């Protein structure tokens, strides 16, 4: 009998496999796709490093950086070019820079907010008065991100700050996402200070001095982490196929794969919640129903490469976001060479566009030709970009981004309670305790630690 079977070879499953194998445990890793890494897929095209999925992770969360250093990639770790970090938001058909000092949707500098054309004067005045807001007397109920931001800064801040930011980062709708589970830090600031602005300023004063980058990544792409982890799994049994069922044993679990049953004392399910739900339907119908309630959005990345000489004007800043109120096709676009060094050769500009998100999964069904035409139309409208790209790459990610909707924390507490009834069963991935790469790595490490203990 094996010690551990892991279903799912994304960053969560790989991290768990690496941690357990390093400690000498017998591990079998099951993955249905031809390549490991899940969303962490990198392509080389036209001399550019193209991320098909996420392009970076938050530097403030150490789990990813620690793992990268542990597997020998410390010298390949790079930060974002924050000295030229400007993000634009579409307003009335044109791109307007986000005001300097804006932390998500929280203003921390007066003059940039006074002079920005992104927001109207009533919203600016309301955001200024928010500084004097006092902490709540009673415990406040769980709210959506939209309700939370509207209460502090008004509807315009929802439409032109919270919505485009949440769509770009989480692929979600702020009217559905839980502020408590998605942006927990802001709820804590509200409890302590009342005012988000005053709380954010106080937090910045307590932070250690330095100019660390907001985002980090690897020079050659995040799939290099996948390759480094895979190279350190010589004793791990890697099986290609789709697990179809799970059943109890007296001292563990059996997993059905390709007509045979594989036995292990511990079972880690590192798939999306909707896939885990299917596997657990017979084992625990209540857990099955809870996991079914975790919603997912679908997304697509479209990378377009241009010769700099063909651009109407040089690209500045990190890219732009398009609010739902003004959205046609694109949700967001990153100017890759401006955000990260080492990603584009001299004389080439790479634009990485994002499509889909909550309620817009139908775009994934369109042909590559339709997607390219619609993407280029948006780029022409917003950037005046009429040149033909010299290369392109399209990646579709159906039902890939977990949505922490209102009630998520309660559901996860119930998931934990049900899971504890099945000793040796473990659930990891972006559906539970954070959607980012560091969050997934952290949960996988903690789970492996409990097994080793």
MOLIN-V156253 format. One record per residue. N is the residue number from 1. RES is the residue in one small letter. OMEGA is omega in degrees with one decimal (none if undefined). Layout:
BEGIN
n->N res->RES omega->OMEGA
n->N res->RES omega->OMEGA
END
This chain:
BEGIN
n->1 res->x omega->177.5
n->2 res->x omega->173.0
n->3 res->x omega->-172.4
n->4 res->x omega->166.3
n->5 res->x omega->176.7
n->6 res->x omega->176.9
n->7 res->x omega->-179.4
n->8 res->x omega->-176.5
n->9 res->x omega->171.6
n->10 res->x omega->-176.2
n->11 res->x omega->179.2
n->12 res->x omega->-179.6
n->13 res->x omega->179.4
n->14 res->x omega->179.5
n->15 res->x omega->178.2
n->16 res->x omega->-179.9
n->17 res->x omega->-179.9
n->18 res->x omega->-177.2
n->19 res->x omega->-179.0
n->20 res->x omega->-179.5
n->21 res->x omega->178.7
n->22 res->x omega->179.5
n->23 res->x omega->174.8
n->24 res->x omega->179.7
n->25 res->x omega->175.2
n->26 res->x omega->-173.3
n->27 res->x omega->170.7
n->28 res->x omega->-178.7
n->29 res->x omega->-179.3
n->30 res->x omega->178.3
n->31 res->x omega->-177.2
n->32 res->x omega->-178.6
n->33 res->x omega->-178.1
n->34 res->x omega->-178.7
n->35 res->x omega->175.9
n->36 res->x omega->175.5
n->37 res->x omega->179.9
n->38 res->x omega->-178.4
n->39 res->x omega->-178.3
n->40 res->x omega->-179.6
n->41 res->x omega->-177.5
n->42 res->x omega->177.6
n->43 res->x omega->174.4
n->44 res->x omega->-177.4
n->45 res->x omega->179.0
n->46 res->x omega->-177.9
n->47 res->x omega->-177.5
n->48 res->x omega->171.1
n->49 res->x omega->-175.5
n->50 res->x omega->175.0
n->51 res->x omega->177.6
n->52 res->x omega->178.1
n->53 res->x omega->179.9
n->54 res->x omega->-177.4
n->55 res->x omega->-174.8
n->56 res->x omega->176.1
n->57 res->x omega->-179.2
n->58 res->x omega->-179.0
n->59 res->x omega->-176.3
n->60 res->x omega->178.9
n->61 res->x omega->-165.8
n->62 res->x omega->-170.4
n->63 res->x omega->-178.6
n->64 res->x omega->179.3
n->65 res->x omega->-179.9
n->66 res->x omega->-179.9
n->67 res->x omega->178.8
n->68 res->x omega->178.6
n->69 res->x omega->-177.9
n->70 res->x omega->-177.9
n->71 res->x omega->170.3
n->72 res->x omega->-177.6
n->73 res->x omega->-176.1
n->74 res->x omega->-177.8
n->75 res->x omega->179.7
n->76 res->x omega->-177.7
n->77 res->x omega->178.8
n->78 res->x omega->177.9
n->79 res->x omega->177.4
n->80 res->x omega->-179.5
n->81 res->x omega->-171.0
n->82 res->x omega->177.8
n->83 res->x omega->176.5
n->84 res->x omega->-178.3
n->85 res->x omega->170.7
n->86 res->x omega->176.3
n->87 res->x omega->-179.0
n->88 res->x omega->175.4
n->89 res->x omega->179.8
n->90 res->x omega->176.4
n->91 res->x omega->-178.6
n->92 res->x omega->173.0
n->93 res->x omega->178.1
n->94 res->x omega->-176.6
n->95 res->x omega->-178.1
n->96 res->x omega->179.4
n->97 res->x omega->172.4
n->98 res->x omega->-177.4
n->99 res->x omega->176.3
n->100 res->x omega->178.8
n->101 res->x omega->-179.8
n->102 res->x omega->178.2
n->103 res->x omega->-167.7
n->104 res->x omega->178.8
n->105 res->x omega->-175.1
n->106 res->x omega->178.9
n->107 res->x omega->177.7
n->108 res->x omega->177.4
n->109 res->x omega->-172.8
n->110 res->x omega->-170.2
n->111 res->x omega->177.2
n->112 res->x omega->178.1
n->113 res->x omega->179.4
n->114 res->x omega->-171.5
n->115 res->x omega->-175.6
n->116 res->x omega->173.4
n->117 res->x omega->-177.5
n->118 res->x omega->-175.9
n->119 res->x omega->-179.5
n->120 res->x omega->-179.4
n->121 res->x omega->177.0
n->122 res->x omega->178.5
n->123 res->x omega->178.7
n->124 res->x omega->179.9
n->125 res->x omega->179.7
n->126 res->x omega->179.7
n->127 res->x omega->176.5
n->128 res->x omega->-179.5
n->129 res->x omega->179.9
n->130 res->x omega->179.8
n->131 res->x omega->-174.8
n->132 res->x omega->-179.4
n->133 res->x omega->-178.0
n->134 res->x omega->178.3
n->135 res->x omega->178.7
n->136 res->x omega->179.8
n->137 res->x omega->-177.3
n->138 res->x omega->175.9
n->139 res->x omega->-178.0
n->140 res->x omega->179.8
n->141 res->x omega->175.3
n->142 res->x omega->-179.2
n->143 res->x omega->171.4
n->144 res->x omega->176.0
n->145 res->x omega->-179.3
n->146 res->x omega->179.8
n->147 res->x omega->-178.3
n->148 res->x omega->-177.9
n->149 res->x omega->178.4
n->150 res->x omega->-179.2
n->151 res->x omega->-178.6
n->152 res->x omega->-168.6
n->153 res->x omega->177.9
n->154 res->x omega->-174.1
n->155 res->x omega->-178.9
n->156 res->x omega->176.2
n->157 res->x omega->174.4
n->158 res->x omega->-173.4
n->159 res->x omega->-171.2
n->160 res->x omega->174.0
n->161 res->x omega->-174.8
n->162 res->x omega->-175.0
n->163 res->x omega->179.3
n->164 res->x omega->179.2
n->165 res->x omega->-179.7
n->166 res->x omega->177.0
n->167 res->x omega->-178.9
n->168 res->x omega->-175.7
n->169 res->x omega->-172.6
n->170 res->x omega->-175.4
n->171 res->x omega->-171.8
n->172 res->x omega->179.1
n->173 res->x omega->-178.5
n->174 res->x omega->176.8
n->175 res->x omega->-179.2
n->176 res->x omega->-174.3
n->177 res->x omega->179.2
n->178 res->x omega->176.5
n->179 res->x omega->-176.9
n->180 res->x omega->-177.3
n->181 res->x omega->-176.0
n->182 res->x omega->-177.6
n->183 res->x omega->-174.1
n->184 res->x omega->-176.9
n->185 res->x omega->-179.6
n->186 res->x omega->175.9
n->187 res->x omega->178.1
n->188 res->x omega->177.7
n->189 res->x omega->178.7
n->190 res->x omega->-179.7
n->191 res->x omega->-174.4
n->192 res->x omega->-172.4
n->193 res->x omega->-172.3
n->194 res->x omega->179.2
n->195 res->x omega->175.9
n->196 res->x omega->179.7
n->197 res->x omega->-179.5
n->198 res->x omega->179.1
n->199 res->x omega->179.2
n->200 res->x omega->177.8
n->201 res->x omega->178.9
n->202 res->x omega->179.3
n->203 res->x omega->179.8
n->204 res->x omega->178.7
n->205 res->x omega->-179.3
n->206 res->x omega->-176.4
n->207 res->x omega->178.5
n->208 res->x omega->-179.6
n->209 res->x omega->179.8
n->210 res->x omega->-177.1
n->211 res->x omega->180.0
n->212 res->x omega->-179.0
n->213 res->x omega->177.4
n->214 res->x omega->-178.8
n->215 res->x omega->173.7
n->216 res->x omega->176.8
n->217 res->x omega->178.2
n->218 res->x omega->-177.3
n->219 res->x omega->-176.1
n->220 res->x omega->-179.9
n->221 res->x omega->-175.2
n->222 res->x omega->176.7
n->223 res->x omega->175.0
n->224 res->x omega->175.1
n->225 res->x omega->177.2
n->226 res->x omega->-179.5
n->227 res->x omega->179.6
n->228 res->x omega->177.7
n->229 res->x omega->-179.1
n->230 res->x omega->179.6
n->231 res->x omega->-179.5
n->232 res->x omega->177.5
n->233 res->x omega->-175.4
n->234 res->x omega->-179.0
n->235 res->x omega->-178.2
n->236 res->x omega->176.4
n->237 res->x omega->-179.5
n->238 res->x omega->-178.3
n->239 res->x omega->177.9
n->240 res->x omega->178.4
n->241 res->x omega->-178.5
n->242 res->x omega->175.8
n->243 res->x omega->-173.3
n->244 res->x omega->-178.6
n->245 res->x omega->177.6
n->246 res->x omega->174.3
n->247 res->x omega->-178.9
n->248 res->x omega->161.1
n->249 res->x omega->179.3
n->250 res->x omega->-177.4
n->251 res->x omega->178.7
n->252 res->x omega->-174.7
n->253 res->x omega->171.2
n->254 res->x omega->-179.9
n->255 res->x omega->177.9
n->256 res->x omega->179.5
n->257 res->x omega->175.1
n->258 res->x omega->175.7
n->259 res->x omega->176.4
n->260 res->x omega->-179.1
n->261 res->x omega->179.4
n->262 res->x omega->-174.8
n->263 res->x omega->176.4
n->264 res->x omega->177.7
n->265 res->x omega->179.4
n->266 res->x omega->177.6
n->267 res->x omega->175.5
n->268 res->x omega->175.6
n->269 res->x omega->-175.7
n->270 res->x omega->179.7
n->271 res->x omega->168.9
n->272 res->x omega->-176.2
n->273 res->x omega->-179.0
n->274 res->x omega->176.8
n->275 res->x omega->176.0
n->276 res->x omega->179.1
n->277 res->x omega->179.3
n->278 res->x omega->-178.3
n->279 res->x omega->-174.2
n->280 res->x omega->-174.4
n->281 res->x omega->-178.7
n->282 res->x omega->-177.7
n->283 res->x omega->-177.6
n->284 res->x omega->-178.2
n->285 res->x omega->179.9
n->286 res->x omega->177.2
n->287 res->x omega->175.1
n->288 res->x omega->-178.1
n->289 res->x omega->178.4
n->290 res->x omega->-178.9
n->291 res->x omega->176.6
n->292 res->x omega->-176.7
n->293 res->x omega->177.0
n->294 res->x omega->-177.2
n->295 res->x omega->178.1
n->296 res->x omega->172.2
n->297 res->x omega->178.6
n->298 res->x omega->-177.1
n->299 res->x omega->-179.4
n->300 res->x omega->172.0
n->301 res->x omega->178.2
n->302 res->x omega->179.9
n->303 res->x omega->-178.4
n->304 res->x omega->179.6
n->305 res->x omega->-178.3
n->306 res->x omega->167.2
n->307 res->x omega->-178.7
n->308 res->x omega->-178.2
n->309 res->x omega->-179.6
n->310 res->x omega->-178.5
n->311 res->x omega->178.6
n->312 res->x omega->177.0
n->313 res->x omega->-178.7
n->314 res->x omega->176.4
n->315 res->x omega->177.9
n->316 res->x omega->178.2
n->317 res->x omega->-177.6
n->318 res->x omega->-177.6
n->319 res->x omega->-176.6
n->320 res->x omega->177.0
n->321 res->x omega->179.5
n->322 res->x omega->179.0
n->323 res->x omega->-179.8
n->324 res->x omega->-178.9
n->325 res->x omega->-176.7
n->326 res->x omega->-172.3
n->327 res->x omega->171.0
n->328 res->x omega->177.2
n->329 res->x omega->-174.3
n->330 res->x omega->171.9
n->331 res->x omega->-178.1
n->332 res->x omega->177.6
n->333 res->x omega->178.0
n->334 res->x omega->172.7
n->335 res->x omega->-164.8
n->336 res->x omega->-177.7
n->337 res->x omega->177.5
n->338 res->x omega->-177.8
n->339 res->x omega->-177.2
n->340 res->x omega->170.1
n->341 res->x omega->175.4
n->342 res->x omega->-176.1
n->343 res->x omega->-178.1
n->344 res->x omega->177.3
n->345 res->x omega->177.8
n->346 res->x omega->175.7
n->347 res->x omega->-179.3
n->348 res->x omega->174.2
n->349 res->x omega->-179.9
n->350 res->x omega->176.4
n->351 res->x omega->179.6
n->352 res->x omega->-172.8
n->353 res->x omega->-177.9
n->354 res->x omega->179.8
n->355 res->x omega->177.5
n->356 res->x omega->-176.2
n->357 res->x omega->-175.6
n->358 res->x omega->177.0
n->359 res->x omega->-176.6
n->360 res->x omega->-178.4
n->361 res->x omega->-176.2
n->362 res->x omega->-178.4
n->363 res->x omega->-179.6
n->364 res->x omega->-179.0
n->365 res->x omega->-179.5
n->366 res->x omega->179.7
n->367 res->x omega->177.3
n->368 res->x omega->-179.1
n->369 res->x omega->178.8
n->370 res->x omega->-179.9
n->371 res->x omega->-179.9
n->372 res->x omega->-179.0
n->373 res->x omega->-179.0
n->374 res->x omega->178.5
n->375 res->x omega->-179.2
n->376 res->x omega->177.6
n->377 res->x omega->177.6
n->378 res->x omega->-180.0
n->379 res->x omega->176.1
n->380 res->x omega->-178.4
n->381 res->x omega->-173.5
n->382 res->x omega->-175.7
n->383 res->x omega->-174.3
n->384 res->x omega->-174.4
n->385 res->x omega->-178.7
n->386 res->x omega->-177.3
n->387 res->x omega->175.3
n->388 res->x omega->179.5
n->389 res->x omega->180.0
n->390 res->x omega->173.1
n->391 res->x omega->176.3
n->392 res->x omega->177.5
n->393 res->x omega->-177.3
n->394 res->x omega->178.1
n->395 res->x omega->178.9
n->396 res->x omega->-178.8
n->397 res->x omega->-179.4
n->398 res->x omega->175.2
n->399 res->x omega->-172.6
n->400 res->x omega->-173.5
n->401 res->x omega->179.2
n->402 res->x omega->-179.6
n->403 res->x omega->179.8
n->404 res->x omega->-176.8
n->405 res->x omega->-179.5
n->406 res->x omega->-176.1
n->407 res->x omega->-175.7
n->408 res->x omega->-177.8
n->409 res->x omega->178.1
n->410 res->x omega->179.1
n->411 res->x omega->-179.0
n->412 res->x omega->175.3
n->413 res->x omega->177.4
n->414 res->x omega->176.2
n->415 res->x omega->178.9
n->416 res->x omega->-178.5
n->417 res->x omega->179.3
n->418 res->x omega->-177.8
n->419 res->x omega->179.0
n->420 res->x omega->178.0
n->421 res->x omega->-178.7
n->422 res->x omega->-179.5
n->423 res->x omega->-179.5
n->424 res->x omega->177.4
n->425 res->x omega->-176.5
n->426 res->x omega->179.8
n->427 res->x omega->177.4
n->428 res->x omega->-179.2
n->429 res->x omega->-174.9
n->430 res->x omega->-177.6
n->431 res->x omega->-164.3
n->432 res->x omega->-170.8
n->433 res->x omega->179.6
n->434 res->x omega->-174.4
n->435 res->x omega->-174.5
n->436 res->x omega->178.5
n->437 res->x omega->178.0
n->438 res->x omega->179.2
n->439 res->x omega->-179.6
n->440 res->x omega->178.7
n->441 res->x omega->-179.2
n->442 res->x omega->-179.6
n->443 res->x omega->178.9
n->444 res->x omega->179.0
n->445 res->x omega->179.8
n->446 res->x omega->-179.9
n->447 res->x omega->177.2
n->448 res->x omega->178.9
n->449 res->x omega->178.4
n->450 res->x omega->178.2
n->451 res->x omega->-179.6
n->452 res->x omega->-179.8
n->453 res->x omega->none
END
